[in-house]
Amino acid sequence: MTTQPIVPVKTYALVFVALLALVAITTGAAFVDMGRMNTVVALVIAVIKMMLVVLFFMHLAHSTNLVRITVVAAIFWLALLMVFVFADYGSRQWIPDPRPWSSSAPATHP
């Protein structure tokens, strides 16, 4: 069994302060009108927060290569699924809707 390195409490405190600062930045960015960039800015901040949590609180920074490969594969799989979902959503208007039923159809029974 491999021993995990001992992470100092100062590291956890700094990461916690960084997460609190990023939450404040996220809240501040929500009140600033940046047009279409609001979502992009919020997602970038969320990815930074996610990386801090994964690297330090989930100890990915000190884990083996197999665990790192597994995490990269999971992120790749999620990205692939998102690409397919957005490709499907973006291509829904390519096929036009069929014409509606006509209300002046001839009667089938005399």
C-alpha positions in Angstrom: 0.0 0.0 0.0 1.4 3.4 -1.0 1.5 6.2 1.5 -0.2 9.4 0.7 1.8 12.6 1.3 0.7 14.7 4.2 -0.8 17.9 2.9 -0.3 20.9 5.3 -3.4 22.6 6.7 -2.1 25.9 5.1 -2.7 24.4 1.7 -6.3 23.6 2.5 -6.8 27.0 4.0 -5.5 28.7 0.9 -7.6 26.6 -1.4 -10.7 27.4 0.8 -9.9 31.1 0.6 -9.5 30.8 -3.2 -12.8 29.0 -3.5 -14.5 31.8 -1.4 -12.9 34.4 -3.6 -14.1 32.6 -6.7 -17.7 32.4 -5.3 -17.6 36.2 -4.7 -16.3 36.8 -8.2 -19.1 34.5 -9.6 -21.7 36.5 -7.6 -20.2 39.8 -8.8 -20.1 38.6 -12.4 -23.8 37.6 -12.2 -24.7 41.3 -11.6 -22.6 42.6 -14.5 -24.2 42.6 -17.9 -21.7 41.1 -20.3 -24.1 40.0 -22.9 -23.5 36.5 -24.2 -20.2 36.3 -22.3 -22.1 35.9 -18.9 -22.4 32.2 -19.4 -18.8 31.8 -20.6 -17.4 33.7 -17.6 -19.5 31.7 -15.2 -18.4 28.4 -16.7 -14.7 29.4 -16.7 -15.0 30.3 -13.0 -16.9 27.0 -12.3 -14.2 25.0 -14.1 -11.5 26.7 -12.0 -13.4 25.9 -8.8 -13.9 22.3 -10.0 -10.2 21.9 -10.6 -9.3 23.2 -7.2 -11.7 20.8 -5.5 -10.6 17.8 -7.6 -6.8 18.5 -7.2 -6.6 19.3 -3.5 -9.7 18.1 -1.7 -10.0 14.9 -3.7 -6.2 14.5 -3.7 -5.8 14.1 -7.4 -2.6 16.1 -7.3 -1.0 13.3 -5.2 -2.6 10.2 -6.8 -1.3 7.6 -9.1 -1.2 7.8 -12.9 -4.0 5.3 -13.2 -6.4 7.5 -11.2 -5.4 10.5 -13.3 -6.0 8.6 -16.6 -9.4 7.6 -15.2 -10.3 11.2 -14.4 -9.2 12.4 -17.8 -11.1 9.6 -19.5 -14.3 10.6 -17.6 -13.9 14.2 -18.5 -13.3 13.3 -22.2 -16.5 11.1 -22.1 -18.5 13.9 -20.6 -17.2 16.3 -23.2 -18.0 13.9 -26.0 -21.6 13.5 -24.7 -22.0 17.3 -24.5 -20.7 17.7 -28.1 -23.3 15.2 -29.3 -26.1 16.8 -27.4 -25.3 20.2 -28.7 -24.8 18.9 -32.2 -28.3 17.3 -32.0 -29.8 20.5 -30.6 -28.1 22.7 -33.2 -29.2 20.5 -36.1 -32.9 20.2 -35.3 -33.9 23.0 -37.7 -32.2 21.4 -40.7 -35.2 19.2 -41.5 -38.3 21.3 -42.0 -41.6 20.5 -40.3 -44.1 18.7 -42.5 -47.1 20.6 -43.7 -50.1 20.5 -41.3 -53.2 18.5 -42.1 -55.6 20.2 -44.4 -59.0 21.1 -42.9 -60.6 21.0 -46.4 -60.0 17.3 -47.1 -62.7 15.6 -49.1 -65.2 13.5 -47.2 -64.5 9.7 -47.4 -68.1 8.7 -46.9 -71.0 10.1 -49.1 
